[in-house]
Amino acid sequence: MNKTIHTLIFILAIGLSSVLGQSKEYTSDTLSMYPGYSNDIYYSMSEGEVANIPRAGWDIAFFTAPFSAGIIINEGNGAGLYSYPNGDTSSWAHVDTSGMSSWTPLYNSPEYWEDGAFNKNATGHPDYGWGIYNMVTHSLTGDSIYIINLPEEGIKKLWIVSKISVENTYNIKYADLDGSNEHTVAIDIKPYVSKNFIYYSLTNNSIVDREPTASWDIMFTKYIDFTETMSGEMTEYLVTGATSNVDHFASKFYPVPEDFEDWASKPLDSLKNSIGYNWKSFDMSTFQWIVEDSTVFFVKSGEGDIYKLVFTYWQGSSTGVFALNKKLVSLLDIGDINESNSMFSIYPNPASQKINIDNQSSFKGNLIITDLSGRTVYSSLLNNNNVINVSDFSKGLFFVTIYNDTFKETQKLIIN
């Protein structure tokens, strides 16, 4: 995008952000995953609920990037996966489940979408868990047999035979334990690369295209995460919570006051469970769910906007109903703007005492500094070099803008 156009779009965004910030109003949403938390909700911070889809109907899913080996299971719907310990792929005809109760179940990573249950036993390149990468062809050859327990079909054996990376195609084989109902399937991933995953039902022997085409930031779902036992040990357990979209960012602040909005005081991260599940707990004395107070999340949307997110109540599995408040606190994260072509520079940045505004192009106009709410905390005419005392500024993120009748540009300023 042209730098000037990009900057003008940003300034329009800042203007709207100022109005919203000054109003101090939240948008409230009441959502339902339905009884038993049976549905997944795809949620956009700007648009609200994008899709509300039953979690059942698929068993495994493939990360769509051509050179990815990520394969997940539908653990939220009860699918269980085990690596067959008594033989490699040459044992396909003789698989049994003797001693299965002692086998270690495989789960999707709670932190990284691409690290699925089938990748759990990966030892590092070229071993990706289910298969071995070929450095000449760039394809993967499956070297493991899996036992998958499906909530509707029961136990099946499964072999991810290969991935032809240059064609973005998986070849899989699955059957009942006795070899009946065997299917050998080629799954073409190419039509679905605009989405994170393409899903497959071993029960119905079919591709399931379930991710919404509209953009989304959070999925409310059931997934396996680490929880603390009564003895203080961490164990993998099925939970219900919020998972961030791939390459989306969020952060949690606790304990903080209700009006806390200093989202830039620590980095956002892109972990799948940045929001997670443990902002609520079950009170055994009242048999009700309690949402933690003093807990605030900040979510960076796909558009680059920063939203404040606060959960307000959680009814539990009887209804699957919960509610949240959200508020836009910064439009278009200006950290994404390429400042190498800027009309001015700020140094030092971060700062605590004084800053210098170097007007590199002798730009004629005005200078203002605004806080996250859009309030102007400093204004002056722009000189070739402005020295500004910021020692009285509060810590956090500010926006420095230069403008005249025909041009505006904004950069971020961090005070620490």
C-alpha positions as CSV (number, residue, x, y, z in Angstrom):
1,M,0.0,0.0,0.0
2,N,1.2,3.5,-0.8
3,K,2.7,5.1,2.3
4,T,0.6,8.3,2.2
5,I,-2.6,6.4,1.7
6,H,-1.7,4.0,4.5
7,T,-1.0,6.9,6.8
8,L,-4.2,8.7,5.9
9,I,-6.2,5.5,6.6
10,F,-4.5,5.3,9.9
11,I,-5.3,8.9,10.9
12,L,-9.0,8.3,10.1
13,A,-8.8,5.3,12.3
14,I,-7.2,7.3,15.1
15,G,-10.0,9.8,14.9
16,L,-12.6,7.1,15.3
17,S,-10.6,5.5,18.0
18,S,-10.6,8.8,19.9
19,V,-14.4,9.0,19.8
20,L,-14.7,5.5,21.0
21,G,-12.1,5.9,23.7
22,Q,-13.8,9.0,25.1
23,S,-17.2,7.3,25.2
24,K,-15.8,4.6,27.6
25,E,-18.5,2.3,26.4
26,Y,-18.3,-1.4,25.9
27,T,-20.1,-3.6,23.5
28,S,-21.7,-6.6,25.2
29,D,-22.2,-10.0,23.6
30,T,-24.1,-13.0,24.9
31,L,-23.1,-16.2,23.1
32,S,-24.1,-19.9,23.3
33,M,-22.1,-23.0,22.6
34,Y,-25.3,-24.9,23.3
35,P,-25.9,-27.5,26.0
36,G,-22.8,-29.7,26.6
37,Y,-20.7,-27.0,24.8
38,S,-21.6,-28.9,21.6
39,N,-20.8,-26.1,19.1
40,D,-17.7,-24.1,18.2
41,I,-18.1,-20.4,17.9
42,Y,-15.9,-18.5,15.5
43,Y,-15.8,-14.9,16.7
44,S,-14.6,-11.6,15.2
45,M,-13.7,-8.8,17.6
46,S,-15.2,-6.3,15.1
47,E,-18.2,-8.2,13.8
48,G,-19.1,-10.5,16.7
49,E,-20.2,-14.1,16.0
50,V,-19.1,-15.2,12.5
51,A,-20.2,-18.8,12.7
52,N,-21.7,-21.2,15.2
53,I,-21.0,-24.8,14.1
54,P,-21.5,-28.2,15.6
55,R,-18.2,-29.7,16.7
56,A,-19.2,-33.2,15.7
57,G,-18.9,-34.3,12.1
58,W,-15.1,-34.5,11.6
59,D,-12.4,-36.6,13.1
60,I,-9.0,-35.4,11.8
61,A,-7.8,-32.2,10.0
62,F,-4.9,-31.2,7.9
63,F,-3.0,-27.9,8.2
64,T,-3.3,-26.5,4.7
65,A,0.2,-24.9,4.1
66,P,1.8,-26.9,1.3
67,F,5.0,-27.7,3.3
68,S,3.3,-28.3,6.6
69,A,3.0,-31.7,8.3
70,G,0.5,-30.7,10.9
71,I,-2.5,-33.0,11.5
72,I,-4.9,-32.6,14.4
73,I,-7.7,-34.7,15.9
74,N,-11.2,-33.7,17.1
75,E,-10.4,-34.1,20.7
76,G,-13.1,-31.7,21.7
77,N,-15.7,-34.2,20.3
78,G,-14.1,-37.1,22.1
79,A,-11.7,-38.5,19.5
80,G,-8.8,-40.3,21.0
81,L,-5.5,-41.2,19.3
82,Y,-2.7,-43.6,20.1
83,S,0.5,-44.6,18.3
84,Y,0.6,-48.3,17.8
85,P,3.5,-49.6,19.9
86,N,3.8,-53.1,18.6
87,G,5.0,-52.6,15.0
88,D,5.5,-50.2,12.2
89,T,3.6,-49.9,8.9
90,S,4.6,-53.4,7.9
91,S,2.3,-54.6,10.7
92,W,-0.9,-53.1,9.1
93,A,-2.6,-56.4,8.6
94,H,-2.0,-57.6,12.2
95,V,-2.9,-54.6,14.4
96,D,-4.6,-55.3,17.7
97,T,-5.4,-53.4,20.8
98,S,-3.9,-55.7,23.4
99,G,-2.7,-53.6,26.3
100,M,-4.3,-50.4,25.0
101,S,-5.2,-49.3,28.5
102,S,-1.6,-48.7,29.2
103,W,-0.8,-46.8,26.0
104,T,-0.2,-43.0,26.2
105,P,-2.9,-41.0,24.5
106,L,-1.7,-38.3,22.0
107,Y,-3.2,-34.8,22.1
108,N,-3.0,-31.7,20.0
109,S,-0.7,-29.0,21.3
110,P,-2.6,-26.5,23.5
111,E,-0.2,-23.7,22.3
112,Y,0.5,-24.3,18.5
113,W,-2.2,-25.1,16.0
114,E,0.1,-26.8,13.6
115,D,1.5,-29.1,16.2
116,G,-1.3,-31.7,16.2
117,A,-1.7,-35.1,17.9
118,F,-0.2,-36.9,15.0
119,N,3.0,-34.7,15.4
120,K,3.3,-35.5,19.2
121,N,6.1,-38.0,18.8
122,A,8.2,-35.9,16.4
123,T,11.9,-35.9,17.3
124,G,12.7,-32.9,15.1
125,H,13.4,-32.5,11.4
126,P,13.2,-34.7,9.4
127,D,10.9,-36.7,11.8
128,Y,7.5,-35.0,12.1
129,G,5.8,-37.7,14.2
130,W,3.7,-39.5,11.7
131,G,6.2,-39.4,8.9
132,I,9.7,-38.7,7.7
133,Y,10.6,-35.8,5.4
134,N,12.5,-36.5,2.2
135,M,15.0,-33.7,1.5
136,V,15.1,-34.5,-2.2
137,T,11.4,-34.7,-3.0
138,H,10.2,-32.5,-0.1
139,S,7.5,-35.1,0.5
140,L,6.8,-37.1,3.7
141,T,6.4,-40.9,4.0
142,G,4.3,-42.2,6.9
143,D,6.2,-44.6,9.2
144,S,3.6,-45.1,12.0
145,I,0.3,-46.8,12.5
146,Y,-2.3,-45.2,14.7
147,I,-5.3,-46.4,16.6
148,I,-8.1,-43.8,16.7
149,N,-11.1,-44.1,18.9
150,L,-14.1,-42.3,17.3
151,P,-17.2,-41.3,19.4
152,E,-19.6,-42.7,16.7
153,E,-17.6,-45.5,15.1
154,G,-15.4,-46.9,17.8
155,I,-11.9,-48.0,17.2
156,K,-10.2,-47.9,13.8
157,K,-6.6,-48.3,12.6
158,L,-5.2,-45.4,10.6
159,W,-2.1,-44.8,8.5
160,I,-1.0,-41.5,7.1
161,V,0.7,-43.0,4.1
162,S,2.3,-39.9,2.6
163,K,2.1,-36.2,1.9
164,I,3.1,-35.1,-1.6
165,S,4.2,-31.6,-0.7
166,V,4.5,-30.1,-4.2
167,E,1.0,-31.2,-4.9
168,N,-0.3,-30.5,-1.4
169,T,-2.0,-33.9,-1.3
170,Y,-2.3,-36.4,1.6
171,N,-2.7,-40.1,1.1
172,I,-4.3,-41.9,4.0
173,K,-5.5,-45.5,4.7
174,Y,-7.9,-46.5,7.5
175,A,-10.0,-49.5,8.3
176,D,-11.7,-51.5,11.1
177,L,-9.2,-53.5,13.2
178,D,-10.0,-56.7,11.4
179,G,-9.3,-55.0,8.0
180,S,-12.9,-54.6,7.0
181,N,-14.2,-51.3,5.7
182,E,-10.8,-50.3,4.4
183,H,-10.5,-47.0,2.6
184,T,-7.5,-45.6,0.7
185,V,-8.0,-41.9,0.1
186,A,-6.1,-39.0,-1.6
187,I,-7.0,-35.7,0.0
188,D,-6.3,-32.6,-2.2
189,I,-5.6,-29.7,0.1
190,K,-5.2,-27.1,-2.6
191,P,-8.8,-25.8,-2.8
192,Y,-8.7,-25.0,0.9
193,V,-5.4,-23.1,1.4
194,S,-7.2,-19.9,2.3
195,K,-8.2,-21.6,5.5
196,N,-6.2,-23.0,8.4
197,F,-7.4,-26.6,8.1
198,I,-9.3,-28.9,5.9
199,Y,-11.3,-31.5,7.9
200,Y,-12.1,-35.1,7.3
201,S,-14.7,-37.5,8.6
202,L,-13.5,-41.1,8.9
203,T,-17.1,-42.0,9.8
204,N,-18.6,-40.6,6.6
205,N,-15.5,-41.0,4.5
206,S,-15.7,-37.4,3.3
207,I,-14.0,-34.0,3.4
208,V,-15.7,-31.5,5.7
209,D,-15.3,-27.8,4.8
210,R,-16.3,-26.1,8.1
211,E,-14.2,-23.1,8.7
212,P,-16.0,-19.8,7.8
213,T,-14.8,-17.8,4.9
214,A,-15.3,-14.6,6.9
215,S,-12.4,-13.4,9.1
216,W,-12.4,-14.4,12.7
217,D,-10.1,-13.8,15.7
218,I,-11.2,-16.3,18.5
219,M,-12.8,-19.7,18.5
220,F,-14.7,-20.8,21.6
221,T,-14.3,-24.5,21.8
222,K,-13.4,-27.6,23.8
223,Y,-9.7,-28.6,23.7
224,I,-7.0,-30.4,25.7
225,D,-4.9,-28.1,27.9
226,F,-2.8,-28.4,31.0
227,T,-4.6,-28.1,34.3
228,E,-3.5,-28.3,37.9
229,T,-4.6,-31.3,40.0
230,M,-5.4,-31.2,43.7
231,S,-1.9,-32.3,44.4
232,G,-0.4,-29.4,42.4
233,E,0.7,-31.5,39.4
234,M,0.0,-30.4,35.8
235,T,-2.0,-32.8,33.7
236,E,-3.7,-32.8,30.3
237,Y,-7.4,-32.3,30.5
238,L,-10.4,-31.4,28.3
239,V,-11.4,-27.8,28.9
240,T,-13.7,-25.3,27.4
241,G,-12.3,-21.9,26.5
242,A,-11.1,-19.5,23.9
243,T,-8.4,-20.3,21.3
244,S,-6.8,-17.6,19.1
245,N,-6.8,-17.8,15.4
246,V,-3.5,-18.8,13.7
247,D,-1.0,-16.0,13.9
248,H,-3.3,-13.8,15.9
249,F,-2.2,-12.1,19.1
250,A,-3.6,-11.7,22.6
251,S,-2.4,-11.1,26.1
252,K,-3.8,-11.5,29.6
253,F,-3.4,-9.0,32.5
254,Y,-4.2,-10.1,36.1
255,P,-4.8,-8.6,38.6
256,V,-5.6,-5.2,37.1
257,P,-8.3,-2.6,37.8
258,E,-11.5,-2.5,35.7
259,D,-10.4,0.6,33.7
260,F,-6.9,-0.9,32.8
261,E,-6.1,-0.3,29.2
262,D,-2.3,-0.2,29.0
263,W,-2.2,-3.1,26.5
264,A,1.3,-2.1,25.2
265,S,3.0,-2.6,28.6
266,K,3.8,-6.1,27.7
267,P,4.0,-8.0,24.4
268,L,1.0,-9.7,22.8
269,D,1.7,-13.3,21.9
270,S,0.4,-15.7,19.2
271,L,-0.1,-18.8,21.3
272,K,-3.3,-20.8,20.6
273,N,-4.3,-20.6,24.3
274,S,-3.3,-17.0,25.0
275,I,-6.8,-16.4,26.3
276,G,-7.4,-20.0,27.3
277,Y,-9.9,-21.3,29.8
278,N,-8.8,-20.5,33.4
279,W,-10.4,-17.1,33.7
280,K,-13.4,-18.9,35.2
281,S,-13.8,-21.5,37.9
282,F,-16.5,-23.7,39.5
283,D,-17.5,-22.9,43.0
284,M,-18.3,-26.2,44.8
285,S,-20.1,-24.4,47.6
286,T,-22.6,-22.7,45.3
287,F,-22.4,-25.0,42.3
288,Q,-22.0,-22.1,40.0
289,W,-19.3,-20.9,37.7
290,I,-17.5,-17.7,38.7
291,V,-15.6,-15.5,36.3
292,E,-12.5,-14.0,37.7
293,D,-12.6,-10.3,38.3
294,S,-9.5,-8.1,37.8
295,T,-8.8,-10.0,34.6
296,V,-8.5,-8.2,31.3
297,F,-7.5,-9.5,27.8
298,F,-6.3,-7.6,24.8
299,V,-6.8,-9.0,21.4
300,K,-5.2,-7.9,18.2
301,S,-7.8,-8.5,15.4
302,G,-7.0,-9.6,11.9
303,E,-7.2,-5.9,10.8
304,G,-4.6,-4.9,13.3
305,D,-6.9,-3.2,15.8
306,I,-6.5,-3.8,19.5
307,Y,-9.6,-4.7,21.6
308,K,-10.1,-4.9,25.3
309,L,-11.9,-8.1,26.3
310,V,-13.5,-8.9,29.6
311,F,-15.7,-12.0,30.3
312,T,-18.7,-11.2,32.5
313,Y,-20.4,-14.5,33.2
314,W,-20.4,-18.2,32.3
315,Q,-23.5,-20.4,32.9
316,G,-21.9,-23.8,32.3
317,S,-22.6,-26.9,30.2
318,S,-26.3,-27.0,30.9
319,T,-26.8,-24.1,28.5
320,G,-23.4,-23.2,27.1
321,V,-24.3,-19.6,27.5
322,F,-21.6,-17.0,28.4
323,A,-21.1,-13.2,28.0
324,L,-18.4,-10.8,27.4
325,N,-17.7,-7.1,27.1
326,K,-15.3,-5.6,24.5
327,K,-14.0,-2.2,23.6
328,L,-11.8,-0.9,20.8
329,V,-8.8,0.7,22.4
330,S,-6.5,1.2,19.4
331,L,-7.3,1.2,15.7
332,L,-4.7,-0.2,13.3
333,D,-1.6,-1.2,15.3
334,I,0.9,1.3,14.0
335,G,3.7,-1.1,14.8
336,D,2.8,-2.5,11.4
337,I,3.6,0.7,9.6
338,N,6.9,0.9,7.8
339,E,8.6,3.8,9.5
340,S,11.7,3.8,7.3
341,N,10.0,6.1,4.8
342,S,8.5,8.4,7.5
343,M,8.6,12.2,7.3
344,F,9.9,12.4,10.9
345,S,11.7,10.3,13.5
346,I,11.4,10.0,17.3
347,Y,14.3,9.4,19.6
348,P,14.9,8.0,22.1
349,N,11.9,5.7,21.9
350,P,11.0,4.3,24.4
351,A,11.6,7.4,26.5
352,S,11.2,8.6,30.1
353,Q,12.4,12.2,30.2
354,K,12.7,14.0,26.9
355,I,12.1,13.1,23.2
356,N,13.4,14.7,20.0
357,I,11.1,15.0,17.0
358,D,13.4,15.2,14.0
359,N,11.5,16.8,11.1
360,Q,13.7,15.2,8.4
361,S,11.8,16.7,5.5
362,S,11.3,20.2,6.9
363,F,7.6,19.5,6.9
364,K,5.4,22.5,7.6
365,G,2.6,21.8,10.0
366,N,1.4,20.9,13.5
367,L,2.5,18.3,16.0
368,I,0.2,16.6,18.5
369,I,0.7,13.7,20.9
370,T,-2.4,11.7,22.0
371,D,-2.9,8.9,24.5
372,L,-4.8,5.6,23.9
373,S,-8.2,7.2,24.6
374,G,-7.5,9.9,21.9
375,R,-6.9,12.7,24.4
376,T,-4.4,15.3,23.2
377,V,-1.6,15.5,25.8
378,Y,0.7,17.8,23.8
379,S,0.4,20.1,20.8
380,S,2.6,22.7,19.0
381,L,3.8,23.9,15.7
382,L,6.3,21.5,14.1
383,N,9.9,22.8,13.9
384,N,12.9,21.1,12.3
385,N,13.7,19.7,15.7
386,N,11.2,19.6,18.6
387,V,12.4,18.7,22.0
388,I,9.5,17.7,24.3
389,N,9.6,17.0,28.0
390,V,7.6,13.7,28.6
391,S,8.6,13.1,32.2
392,D,5.0,13.9,33.4
393,F,3.4,11.5,30.9
394,S,2.0,8.3,32.3
395,K,3.7,5.0,31.3
396,G,2.4,3.3,28.2
397,L,1.7,3.9,24.5
398,F,1.1,7.3,22.9
399,F,0.7,8.5,19.3
400,V,2.7,11.3,17.7
401,T,1.1,12.9,14.7
402,I,2.3,15.6,12.3
403,Y,-0.2,17.1,9.9
404,N,-1.3,20.1,7.8
405,D,-4.1,20.6,5.3
406,T,-2.9,18.0,2.9
407,F,-1.0,15.4,4.8
408,K,-0.9,13.5,8.1
409,E,1.4,10.9,9.5
410,T,1.4,9.1,12.9
411,Q,4.0,7.0,14.8
412,K,4.0,5.3,18.1
413,L,5.8,6.5,21.3
414,I,6.4,4.4,24.3
415,I,6.9,6.0,27.7
416,N,8.5,3.9,30.4
